[in-house]
Amino acid sequence: MNIRKDDKVVVLSGKDKGKQGKVLIAEPKAGKVVVEGVNVATKHKKPTKQGEDGGIIKVETPIYASKVQLVCPKCGKATRVGHKIANGKKVRVCKKCGAEV
């Protein structure tokens, strides 16, 4: 999976197509990511302690990583991710402009 936490991504398909947001959680084993403001579900929450508020809250739920694409910080476009070795380390590279991500 080429997407990591704190990356800026754009949604490619589904009800939130075209929305951009920051990755809050990346789950490589499940192949899913949680993106800020995307795939929001409502959840009914009961107060568990005295004095705590209950009610309906909005929660971001995971979506498949294949439905999002990385936005390059340099060129600002949605791009595929390439890899190259620089200084003995494997780094991610923008396929459009060649900048290190």
N, C-alpha and C positions, 0 to 999 in steps of 0.2 A: 504494500500500500504506500503510495507516494505522498499522502497527505498527513500532516502532523498537527499537533496542537498549536494554536495561535497563528495558523496560516489563514490568509484571506481567500475565500473560495466563492464561486458562483454556482448556483443550482441549474442543472441542465434539463431536468424533466420533472413532471409532477405539478401539483397545485401551486408550488412556490417557485416555478420556473423563472429564471432571470434575477432572483433575489441574491444579494451578496451578503456575506457575513463572516465572522471570525469563528474558527473551529474551537469549540470549548473542550470537547473530549474526542479522542481518537481511539477506536477499538480495533486494532489490527486483526485480532483473532476472529472477530465477528465480521470484519470488513465493513464496519459502520463508523459514522462520525456524527457528532451533535454540533449543529451550527446555530449560532446566535440568531434568534428571530425567525428560524425556519422550522417547518413541521411542528407548529405549536399545537398542543392538545390541552384541553381543560381537564382539571382534576379536582374532584370534590374532596376536601380535606377536613377531617374532624379535629377539633381541638383535643390534644392528648393530655395537656396539663391544665390546671386551673389558671385562668387568666390569659391563656394562649388563644389566639384567634383562629377560627375555622373559616370555611367558605370555599369559593371556587377560585382556584389559582391556575395560572397558565404555565405550562412546562414544555420545554423543547425536548422532542423525542428523537432518537437516532434515525438516520437515513443511510442508505447504502452509499459507500464511498465512490462507487462508479457513477452515481448521479450528480456528483459535484466535480468541478474542475478548478485547479489552482489559478489564482490571479497573480501575475508577475508583479512584484513591487516596483520594478524599474519601468517596464513599458505599460503597465496597467491593463493588460489584456488577459483574457482567459487563455491558458496555454497548457500543453502537455508537458510532462516532466521528463527530462533526460538526466543521465548520470555521467559524471566523469571523475577521474582521479586527479586531485590537486593537492600537492604537498603530502602525498601518501595517504590522503583521506578521500573517501568517496563522497562527493557533493552533488546536490540536485541543481539542475541547470534548466533555464527557460528554453524551450525549443524554438521560440520566435525570435528572441533577441540575443540569446546566448549568455544572459546574465546569471550569476550564481544566485540561487534562491535561498 
